Amino acid sequence: MLGRLGKKVMRPGGFAMSERMIANLAITASDDVVEMWPGLGRTAALALAYRPRSYIGIERGEAEAARARNQLDGTGHRCVVAPVHRSGLPDDSAGAVYGEALLTLEPASMKAAVLAEVARLLTPTGRYGIHELLLTPDNLTEAAKDDIQTVLTSVLRIGARPLTRPEWCTLLEGSGFTVHVEETSPLLLLDPRTVLADEGLGGTATILGRSLANPSVLPRLTRIWRTFHRYRDNLGAITLVAHRQD
């Protein structure tokens, strides 16, 4: 729905958190970069600014891949269609792998499968970055977690399984990674100031105009915003950058 309204940045912590994740990945000209679910390619443009040796996006379908390819105009830049947990790319072929708002949407078994694929793709010195939805505080009760997951899944109409900061770190460490950088922020997906910063004045006007022109989406958009506001003390964003364990 947000994409149809014209929103181009749909990451939990906004574009600033994507920028921080890419900066912390420390991409160099000798890196082969893999991005899982590049979406509209905004973060891909950040990674490509570091002029890596190559870039491969992995998308769910041809329509999604076509959108990402609009950002790819260099030699060695491509987007393939494949499951992210079975990419078909060679072992030890990536110096940096990253994904955003991907693991949050997967059950525990698929989270583990994706991380196993990342570990397979990375070189021994490779880095892995994530930007995901965060549950807070760290000691949130299991009942509260279940409540938030149920409400988010109902409101967003897609499975949402966020974790706390220790749980995200444990997930990566249990899958063969050592976390080196972690940063958190509030949930900024629909924060008005963040929308303006991420989309610009023209993009924000487009979103507002399309929302008003399609009254049927307003109740759902309002419900999402109210849910984020209701759980403002329990939802945030996290980026982690990890190395493959030796």
C-alpha positions in Angstrom: 0.0 0.0 0.0 2.7 2.5 1.0 4.6 1.8 -2.3 1.4 2.4 -4.3 1.0 5.7 -2.5 4.5 6.7 -3.6 6.6 6.0 -0.6 10.2 5.0 -1.6 11.8 4.4 1.8 10.1 1.7 3.8 12.7 0.8 6.3 12.0 0.7 10.1 14.5 3.4 11.0 14.2 5.5 7.9 16.9 6.3 5.4 19.3 7.5 8.0 19.6 4.1 9.5 20.2 2.6 6.1 23.0 5.1 5.6 24.5 4.1 9.0 24.4 0.4 8.1 26.1 0.9 4.8 28.8 3.1 6.3 29.4 0.5 9.0 29.8 -2.3 6.4 32.9 -0.4 5.2 32.4 -1.4 1.5 35.6 -1.1 -0.6 36.5 -1.3 -4.3 37.6 -4.9 -3.8 34.2 -6.1 -2.4 31.6 -8.1 -4.2 28.3 -7.0 -2.6 25.0 -8.9 -2.3 21.8 -7.3 -1.3 18.8 -9.3 -0.3 15.5 -7.8 -1.3 16.7 -4.4 -2.7 13.2 -3.1 -3.2 13.3 0.2 -5.0 17.1 0.3 -4.9 17.5 3.3 -2.6 20.0 1.4 -0.4 21.6 -0.1 -3.4 22.5 3.4 -4.6 24.2 4.0 -1.2 26.3 0.8 -1.6 27.2 1.5 -5.2 28.5 4.9 -4.2 31.5 3.1 -2.7 32.2 1.6 -6.1 32.4 -2.1 -5.1 33.8 -4.6 -7.6 30.4 -6.0 -8.2 26.8 -5.9 -6.9 24.1 -8.5 -7.0 20.5 -8.0 -5.7 18.4 -11.0 -4.9 14.6 -10.4 -5.3 11.5 -12.5 -4.9 10.0 -12.0 -8.4 10.6 -10.4 -11.8 8.5 -7.4 -11.1 10.5 -6.6 -7.9 13.8 -7.2 -9.7 12.8 -4.9 -12.5 12.2 -2.0 -10.1 15.6 -2.6 -8.5 17.4 -2.7 -11.8 16.4 0.9 -12.4 19.2 1.8 -10.0 21.8 -0.4 -11.6 23.6 1.1 -14.5 27.2 -0.1 -14.1 29.2 -3.1 -15.3 28.9 -5.9 -12.8 25.6 -4.7 -11.4 22.7 -7.1 -11.7 19.6 -8.3 -9.9 18.5 -11.9 -10.0 15.3 -13.7 -9.0 15.8 -16.4 -6.4 14.8 -17.3 -2.8 17.1 -15.5 -0.4 17.8 -18.7 1.4 18.7 -20.6 -1.8 20.3 -17.9 -4.0 22.4 -20.2 -6.2 25.4 -17.9 -5.9 28.8 -19.4 -5.3 30.3 -20.2 -1.9 32.6 -17.5 -0.4 31.7 -15.1 -3.2 30.7 -12.0 -1.2 32.7 -9.5 0.7 29.5 -7.8 2.0 25.9 -9.0 2.3 23.0 -7.0 3.7 19.3 -7.0 4.0 16.6 -4.7 5.4 13.2 -5.4 6.8 13.6 -9.0 5.7 14.3 -11.2 8.7 11.5 -9.4 10.6 9.0 -10.9 8.2 10.2 -14.5 8.5 9.5 -17.2 11.1 12.4 -18.6 13.2 13.1 -21.5 10.8 13.4 -19.2 7.8 15.5 -16.7 9.7 18.0 -19.5 10.4 17.9 -20.6 6.7 18.6 -17.1 5.5 21.5 -16.6 7.9 23.0 -20.0 6.9 22.9 -18.8 3.3 24.6 -15.5 4.2 27.3 -17.5 6.0 27.8 -19.6 2.9 28.1 -16.6 0.6 30.5 -14.6 2.7 34.3 -14.8 2.4 36.2 -15.4 5.6 36.6 -11.7 6.1 33.1 -10.8 4.8 30.6 -8.6 6.7 26.9 -8.9 7.1 24.5 -6.0 7.8 20.8 -6.0 8.8 18.3 -3.2 9.4 15.2 -4.7 11.2 12.2 -4.0 13.4 13.1 -3.9 17.1 11.2 -4.8 20.2 11.9 -2.8 23.3 12.8 -2.9 26.2 15.2 -5.8 26.3 13.2 -7.5 29.1 9.9 -7.3 27.3 7.7 -10.2 28.5 6.7 -13.1 26.2 3.1 -12.2 26.6 3.8 -8.6 25.4 5.8 -9.9 22.5 3.0 -12.2 21.4 0.5 -9.3 21.7 2.6 -7.0 19.6 3.2 -9.6 16.9 -0.4 -10.5 16.7 -1.5 -6.8 16.3 1.2 -6.0 13.8 0.4 -9.0 11.7 -3.3 -8.0 11.6 -2.7 -4.4 10.9 0.1 -4.8 8.3 -1.5 -7.8 6.7 1.9 -9.6 6.7 3.7 -11.7 9.2 5.8 -9.5 11.5 8.1 -11.2 14.0 10.5 -8.6 15.4 13.0 -9.4 18.2 14.6 -7.6 21.1 18.2 -6.3 20.8 19.7 -9.3 22.7 17.6 -11.7 20.6 18.8 -10.2 17.4 22.4 -10.4 18.6 21.9 -14.0 19.8 20.3 -15.0 16.5 23.3 -13.8 14.5 25.9 -15.2 16.9 24.1 -18.5 17.0 24.3 -18.7 13.2 28.1 -18.2 13.1 28.6 -14.4 13.2 30.3 -12.0 15.6 28.4 -8.7 16.0 30.8 -5.7 15.9 28.4 -2.8 15.5 24.9 -2.3 16.8 22.8 0.9 16.6 19.1 1.5 17.5 16.6 4.2 16.8 12.9 4.8 17.3 10.5 3.4 14.7 10.4 6.1 12.1 8.5 4.5 9.2 5.5 6.9 9.4 7.1 9.7 11.5 6.1 12.9 9.6 9.6 14.5 9.9 11.2 11.3 8.8 8.9 11.0 5.8 9.7 14.5 4.8 13.4 13.9 5.2 13.3 10.6 3.3 10.9 11.5 0.5 11.5 15.2 0.1 8.8 17.8 -0.3 7.7 16.6 -3.7 7.6 12.9 -2.6 5.7 13.8 0.6 3.2 15.8 -1.5 2.7 12.9 -3.8 2.0 10.5 -0.9 -0.5 12.9 0.6 -2.2 13.6 -2.8 -2.6 9.9 -3.6 -3.9 9.2 -0.1 -6.6 11.8 -0.4 -7.4 10.6 -3.9 -7.9 7.1 -2.7 -10.1 7.4 0.4 -10.3 3.6 0.8 -6.6 3.5 2.0 -7.1 6.2 4.7 -8.7 4.0 7.3 -5.9 1.4 6.9 -3.1 4.0 6.9 -4.7 5.6 10.0 -4.8 2.2 11.7 -1.2 1.5 11.0 -0.1 4.9 12.4 -2.3 4.5 15.5 -0.7 1.0 16.1 2.8 2.4 15.8 1.8 5.2 18.2 0.2 2.8 20.6 3.4 0.7 20.8 5.8 3.6 20.5 7.6 2.5 23.7 7.9 -1.1 22.4 8.9 -0.7 18.7 12.1 0.6 17.2 14.7 -0.1 14.6 18.1 -1.8 14.8 21.0 -2.2 12.6 23.7 -4.8 13.2 27.0 -5.4 11.3 28.7 -8.7 11.9 31.6 -10.7 10.7 31.6 -14.4 9.9 33.2 -16.3 12.8 36.6 -17.8 12.0 
